[in-house]
Amino acid sequence: MNAAMVHINRALKLVIRLFLVEDLVDSLKLAVFMWLMTYVGAVFNGITLLILAELLVFSVPIVYEKYKTQIDHYVGIARDQTKSIIEKIQAKLPGLAKKKAE
């Protein structure tokens, strides 16, 4: 029960942080994700999404094991480009700069 309470408290703190806009970048990511989900919901119904999720759960690990080096290479490239774009945006907009840990 204590472990469940720790997970619940952690999830609630994350939700509060996102909805009360303590970190603007993370809150914007959530807003964009929710906006995109409205379009996904308009195209698919719930049971279709569950069927697609089940197919992905069983097929993605097999594909990843087979093409691990290529996938890791391209994921690394995507991470580097995403990180550089976010750093450029944060540098141009002073309100989006992350707080540095001291």
C-alpha positions, 0 to 999 in steps of 0.5 A, a space after each residue: 500500500 505504501 508503494 502505491 501511495 508513493 506512485 500516486 503522490 508522484 503522479 499527482 505532483 507531476 499533474 499539478 506541475 504540468 497544469 499549474 505551468 511550473 515549467 512552461 516547456 513541459 506544459 506546452 508539450 502536454 498541451 500539444 500532445 492533448 491537441 494531437 490526441 483530439 485528432 487521433 480520437 476523431 479518426 479512430 474509436 477506442 477499440 481500434 486504438 486498443 487493437 493497434 496498441 496490442 499489435 504494437 506491444 507484440 511487434 515493436 520488440 521483435 523489430 527492435 531486436 532485429 534492427 537495434 543498431 539502425 534504430 539506435 543510430 537514428 534515435 540518437 540523431 533525432 535526440 540530438 536535433 531535438 535537443 539543439 532545437 529546444 536549446 535554440 528556442 530557449 535561448 531566444 525566449 528568456 521565459 522558457 529557460 530551464 532553471 539550473 540545479 544548484 
